[in-house]
C-alpha cells in the first residue's frame, strides 16, 4: 500500500507540472484494489499534505480498506 500511495503522489506531481493539464480539474479514479490508495491520496490532498488540488474522486467497485480485504479473506 505505501508503494501505491507513493506512485500516486508521483503521478499527481507529474500531471500538475504539465502545461497542458489544468491543476484545478484533476480527478482521482480508483478501481477495485486501487480504491484504498485513491481515497488515501484524496484525504492527504484535503489535509494539505499533497501540494496538488483534487477536484473530485471517483471510486468503482472499490475496497475501502486493504486491511479489511485481507481480514475478510477476499
DARATA-V896155 format. One record per residue. N is the residue number from 1. SS is DSSP state (H for helix, E for strand, C for the rest). PHI is phi in whole degrees, -180 to 180 (* if undefined). Layout:
BEGIN
N|SS|PHI  N|SS|PHI
END
This chain:
BEGIN
1|C|*  2|H|-59  3|H|-66  4|H|-67  5|H|-67  6|H|-63  7|H|-65  8|H|-63  9|H|-62  10|H|-65  11|H|-66  12|H|-59  13|H|-63  14|H|-64  15|H|-64  16|H|-65  17|H|-86  18|C|-77  19|C|-69  20|C|-92  21|C|-115  22|C|-84  23|H|-56  24|H|-77  25|H|-122  26|C|-74  27|E|-121  28|E|-89  29|E|-129  30|E|-125  31|E|-120  32|C|53  33|C|-62  34|H|-73  35|H|-65  36|H|-61  37|H|-68  38|H|-64  39|H|-66  40|H|-65  41|H|-63  42|H|-62  43|H|-63  44|H|-64  45|H|-65  46|H|-63  47|H|-75  48|C|85  49|C|-80  50|C|-122  51|C|-86  52|C|-134  53|C|-72  54|C|-116  55|C|-78  56|E|-161  57|E|-131  58|E|-121  59|E|-122  60|E|-129  61|C|50  62|C|-93  63|C|-100  64|C|-78  65|C|-140  66|H|-66  67|H|-63  68|H|-65  69|H|-62  70|H|-67  71|H|-63  72|H|-75  73|C|76  74|C|-74
END
